């Protein structure tokens, strides 16, 4: 008996498993790029009070347009990135995953193509698959940077309706120079395509690296996606958002489900934004730990990619799965992702990183830790 016998499931879905990183009950969780520091009691109290207030009206549908939340997000982006935005230029949903799905629902579909450059976020082809959008990838350079001329050529050759670029890139942590983003924004505008710059990890970027938000006034085909799941320490709140032109946001409003963002989610996100300074207060500490981790991995003879995110891609191992499993046996969960031979570690607390280092040093002294 097959898994879906008797059900009219789409043919192209039959061989797939549900997406998701392992959720295991182990002491050290360094696999999904969360902020390891929980909110303060003051923030928790504000969130709880806001949820209680929202609960008093749960017999009514939530605010369908959530303009108050969108205004708060616009104000935050103005402070963080220097972009001048109004509420109508911001969209939000249940995590940046749903925001991305809205984009493919609005601008992808049968007979259309989405383009990205591998290695990159593994959910992108799933958004394309779920919207019956053709999926095409170019390749990043050996050091995981993006060759501008080759990227422009790929856009001209494939003529996609959507181009997806992660900056900082997941799983490599590589940030795109703003000049490259602008060149691709101009080329996609010329062919009538949407360029999405996924800045899920933007708050961790190095000082002096501008956000693509600064390009929005010049490119109405540009969308810049963000999330509160990473630097904001709000992964459990499930709030992702993007900034774009009003006309692009209006297209997403067409495909969204009615009342897709609950009153509780809106209340939690607005309360968290009121405490943004506190919630983002550990970002610099995580940046320092990230850079120290890169240096430490290289001191062991490993390759480690310079990162503008809160994780580090490192390797390369003859059998990365065996290394991953051996770390897990020590109670340290990291991510088996990226090109063959590579592993990715999220930056955790000092104690968590010490446990990771001790476990990896042990593995490297065994046959399991053989490098390529």
C-alpha positions in Angstrom: 0.0 0.0 0.0 1.3 3.4 -0.9 1.2 6.4 1.5 -1.6 8.1 -0.5 -3.5 5.2 -2.0 -7.0 6.3 -2.8 -6.3 10.0 -2.5 -6.0 12.3 -5.5 -2.8 13.9 -4.4 -0.8 15.9 -7.0 1.6 13.6 -8.8 4.6 15.8 -8.1 4.0 15.7 -4.3 3.9 11.9 -3.9 7.7 11.5 -3.2 8.0 14.4 -0.8 8.3 14.5 3.0 7.1 17.4 5.1 9.8 20.1 5.4 11.4 20.8 8.8 14.7 20.7 10.7 14.8 18.0 13.4 13.1 19.0 16.6 14.8 16.8 19.2 14.9 17.0 23.0 18.6 17.5 23.6 20.5 19.9 25.9 22.1 22.0 23.2 20.0 23.2 20.3 22.1 25.0 17.6 20.3 23.9 14.4 17.6 26.5 13.5 19.3 29.9 14.0 17.2 31.1 16.9 18.3 33.8 19.3 19.3 31.7 22.3 18.4 34.5 24.8 14.7 34.6 25.9 12.8 37.8 26.5 13.1 39.6 29.8 10.3 39.3 32.4 9.4 42.9 31.6 8.8 42.1 28.0 7.0 38.8 28.8 4.7 40.8 31.1 3.9 43.3 28.4 3.2 40.6 25.9 1.0 38.8 28.3 -1.0 41.9 29.1 -1.4 42.6 25.4 -2.6 39.1 24.7 -5.0 39.3 27.6 -6.5 42.5 26.1 -6.7 40.9 22.7 -8.4 37.8 24.3 -11.3 40.0 25.4 -12.3 40.5 21.8 -11.6 37.0 20.4 -15.3 36.6 19.6 -14.7 39.0 16.8 -12.4 38.5 13.7 -9.0 40.2 13.9 -8.2 43.4 12.1 -7.8 42.2 8.5 -5.5 45.0 7.4 -3.6 45.3 10.7 -2.4 48.8 9.8 -1.3 49.6 13.3 1.2 46.7 13.3 2.3 47.6 9.8 2.9 51.2 10.9 5.0 49.9 13.9 7.0 47.7 11.5 7.6 50.6 9.1 8.8 52.7 12.0 11.2 50.0 13.2 12.7 49.5 9.7 13.2 53.3 9.5 15.2 53.2 12.6 17.1 50.0 11.8 17.8 50.6 8.1 17.2 54.3 7.4 14.3 53.6 5.0 11.3 56.0 5.0 8.2 53.8 4.8 4.5 54.1 5.4 2.3 51.4 6.8 0.9 50.6 3.3 4.4 49.6 2.2 4.7 46.8 4.7 3.1 43.4 4.7 3.1 40.7 7.4 2.1 37.1 7.8 2.7 34.0 9.9 6.5 33.9 9.5 8.4 35.0 6.5 7.6 31.6 5.0 4.0 32.7 4.5 5.1 36.1 3.2 7.2 34.3 0.5 4.3 32.0 -0.3 2.2 35.1 -0.9 4.8 36.4 -3.3 4.8 33.2 -5.3 1.0 33.0 -5.3 0.8 36.6 -6.6 3.7 36.6 -9.1 4.4 32.9 -9.8 2.2 30.2 -11.1 1.8 27.9 -14.1 3.9 29.0 -17.1 6.1 31.3 -14.8 9.6 30.8 -13.4 11.3 31.6 -10.1 15.1 31.9 -10.1 17.6 31.8 -7.3 21.3 30.9 -6.9 22.4 27.8 -5.0 23.3 27.0 -2.3 20.5 28.9 -0.7 17.4 28.5 1.6 15.9 25.1 1.0 12.3 26.3 1.3 12.5 28.4 -1.9 11.9 25.5 -4.3 9.0 24.4 -2.1 7.3 27.7 -2.4 7.7 27.3 -6.2 6.5 23.7 -6.1 3.4 24.6 -4.1 2.4 27.3 -6.5 3.1 25.4 -9.7 5.9 27.8 -10.5 8.9 26.4 -12.5 12.1 26.5 -10.4 15.5 27.3 -11.8 18.8 27.8 -10.0 22.1 29.4 -11.0 25.3 28.7 -9.0 27.2 30.8 -6.5 30.9 31.0 -6.7 33.2 28.6 -4.9 33.4 31.1 -1.9 29.5 31.4 -2.0 29.5 35.0 -3.3 27.3 35.9 -6.2 29.0 36.8 -9.6 27.0 39.8 -10.8 27.6 39.3 -14.5 26.6 35.6 -14.3 23.5 36.5 -12.2 22.4 39.1 -14.7 23.0 36.7 -17.6 20.8 34.1 -15.8 18.0 36.6 -15.4 18.2 37.6 -19.1 18.3 33.9 -20.2 15.5 32.5 -18.0 13.3 35.6 -17.8 11.8 34.7 -14.4 8.8 36.4 -12.9 10.4 36.2 -9.5 14.1 36.2 -8.4 14.8 35.2 -4.8 18.0 36.3 -3.1 18.9 35.7 0.5 21.2 38.3 2.1 22.7 37.2 4.4 22.4 33.9 2.6 21.2 30.8 4.3 23.1 28.4 4.8 26.3 30.3 4.0 25.8 33.5 5.9 27.1 35.5 2.9 25.9 39.1 2.5 25.3 40.6 -1.0 27.0 44.0 -1.7 24.3 46.6 -2.2 25.7 47.4 -5.7 24.9 43.8 -6.8 21.4 44.0 -5.4 20.8 47.3 -7.2 22.1 45.9 -10.5 19.8 42.9 -10.2 16.9 45.2 -9.2 17.4 47.2 -12.4 17.6 44.1 -14.6 14.5 42.5 -13.1 12.6 45.8 -13.5 13.6 45.9 -17.1 12.0 42.5 -17.8 9.0 43.0 -15.6 10.0 40.7 -12.8 9.9 41.0 -9.0 13.2 40.8 -7.0 12.9 39.6 -3.5 15.8 40.2 -1.1 15.3 37.9 1.9 16.9 39.7 4.9 15.8 37.3 7.6 19.2 37.7 9.3 19.8 41.3 8.4 20.1 42.5 12.0 23.3 40.4 12.4 25.0 42.0 9.3 28.3 43.7 9.9 28.4 47.4 10.7 28.3 49.5 7.6 26.5 47.0 5.4 23.3 48.7 4.1 20.0 47.0 3.8 18.2 46.7 0.5 15.4 48.7 2.2 17.4 51.8 1.1 16.7 50.9 -2.6 12.9 50.7 -2.3 12.2 54.3 -3.4 13.9 53.6 -6.8 12.6 50.1 -7.5 8.8 49.4 -7.2 9.5 45.8 -8.2 11.7 45.2 -5.2 10.6 43.5 -2.0 12.7 43.2 1.1 11.6 40.4 3.5 12.3 40.3 7.2 11.4 38.2 10.2 11.0 38.6 14.0 12.0 34.9 14.5 15.8 35.5 14.5 17.4 38.5 16.1 14.1 39.6 17.7 14.0 36.3 19.8 10.4 35.8 18.7 10.5 32.5 16.8 7.5 31.2 18.7 5.5 34.3 17.8 5.6 33.5 14.0 5.7 37.0 12.5 7.4 37.7 9.2 7.0 40.8 7.1 8.3 42.6 4.0 8.7 46.1 2.8 8.0 47.1 -0.8 6.1 49.5 -3.0 2.4 50.0 -2.2 1.4 48.4 -5.5 3.4 45.3 -4.8 1.9 45.0 -1.3 -1.6 45.4 -2.8 -0.9 42.4 -5.0 -0.2 40.3 -1.9 -3.4 41.5 -0.2 -5.3 39.8 -3.1 -3.9 36.3 -2.4 -3.8 36.3 1.4 -6.4 34.3 3.2 -9.1 36.2 5.0 -8.0 37.2 8.5 -4.7 35.4 8.1 -3.0 37.1 11.0 -4.7 36.5 14.3 -5.4 39.1 16.9 -3.1 37.3 19.3 -0.2 37.3 16.8 -0.7 41.0 16.1 -0.7 41.8 19.9 2.4 39.8 20.5 4.3 41.4 17.6 3.3 45.0 18.6 4.4 44.3 22.2 7.7 42.9 21.1 8.3 45.9 18.9 7.9 48.2 21.9 10.8 46.3 23.4 13.0 46.1 20.3 16.0 47.6 22.0 16.0 45.0 24.7 15.2 42.0 22.4 18.0 43.1 20.0 20.3 43.8 22.9 22.3 40.6 22.5 22.9 40.9 18.7 26.4 42.4 19.1 27.4 39.7 21.6 26.2 37.1 19.1 28.2 38.8 16.3 31.3 38.6 18.4 30.7 34.9 19.2 30.1 34.2 15.5 33.4 35.7 14.4 35.3 34.0 17.2 33.7 30.7 16.1 34.9 31.2 12.6 38.4 31.9 13.8 38.3 28.9 16.1 37.1 26.5 13.4 39.8 27.7 11.0 42.4 27.2 13.8 41.4 23.5 13.8 42.1 23.2 10.0 38.5 23.4 9.0 37.0 25.6 6.4 34.5 28.2 7.8 32.6 30.8 5.8 32.7 34.5 6.8 29.2 35.1 8.0 26.9 38.1 8.4 24.2 36.0 10.1 24.0 34.2 13.4 25.3 30.9 12.2 28.5 29.5 10.6 28.8 27.0 7.8 31.9 24.8 8.2 33.5 21.7 6.9 34.3 19.9 4.8 33.9 16.3 6.1 34.3 13.0 4.4 31.1 11.9 6.1 29.2 14.9 7.5 26.2 12.8 8.6 28.5 10.8 10.9 29.9 14.0 12.4 26.4 15.4 12.9 25.3 12.1 14.6 28.4 12.0 16.8 27.7 15.6 18.0 24.1 14.6 18.6 25.3 11.7 20.7 26.9 14.3 22.9 23.6 16.2 23.2 24.6 18.9 20.6 22.2 19.4 17.7 23.5 21.3 14.7 22.2 21.3 11.1 23.2 19.0 8.3 22.6 21.3 5.4 24.3 23.0 2.5 26.6 21.5 -0.1 27.9 18.0 0.6 30.5 17.8 3.3 29.4 21.0 5.1 27.6 21.5 8.4 26.0 24.6 10.0 26.0 25.7 13.6 23.8 28.4 15.1 25.4 30.8 17.5 24.2 30.1 21.0 25.0 31.2 24.5 28.6 31.0 25.8 27.9 27.8 27.6 26.2 26.2 24.5 29.2 27.2 22.3 31.6 25.7 24.8 29.7 22.4 24.7 29.8 22.5 20.8 33.5 23.2 20.8 34.3 20.4 23.2 32.2 17.9 21.3 33.6 18.9 17.9 37.2 18.7 19.2 36.5 15.2 20.4 35.0 14.1 17.0 38.0 15.6 15.1 40.3 13.2 17.0 38.4 10.2 15.7 38.1 8.6 12.3 34.6 10.1 12.1 36.1 13.6 11.8 38.1 13.0 8.6 38.2 16.0 6.3 38.1 16.2 2.6 
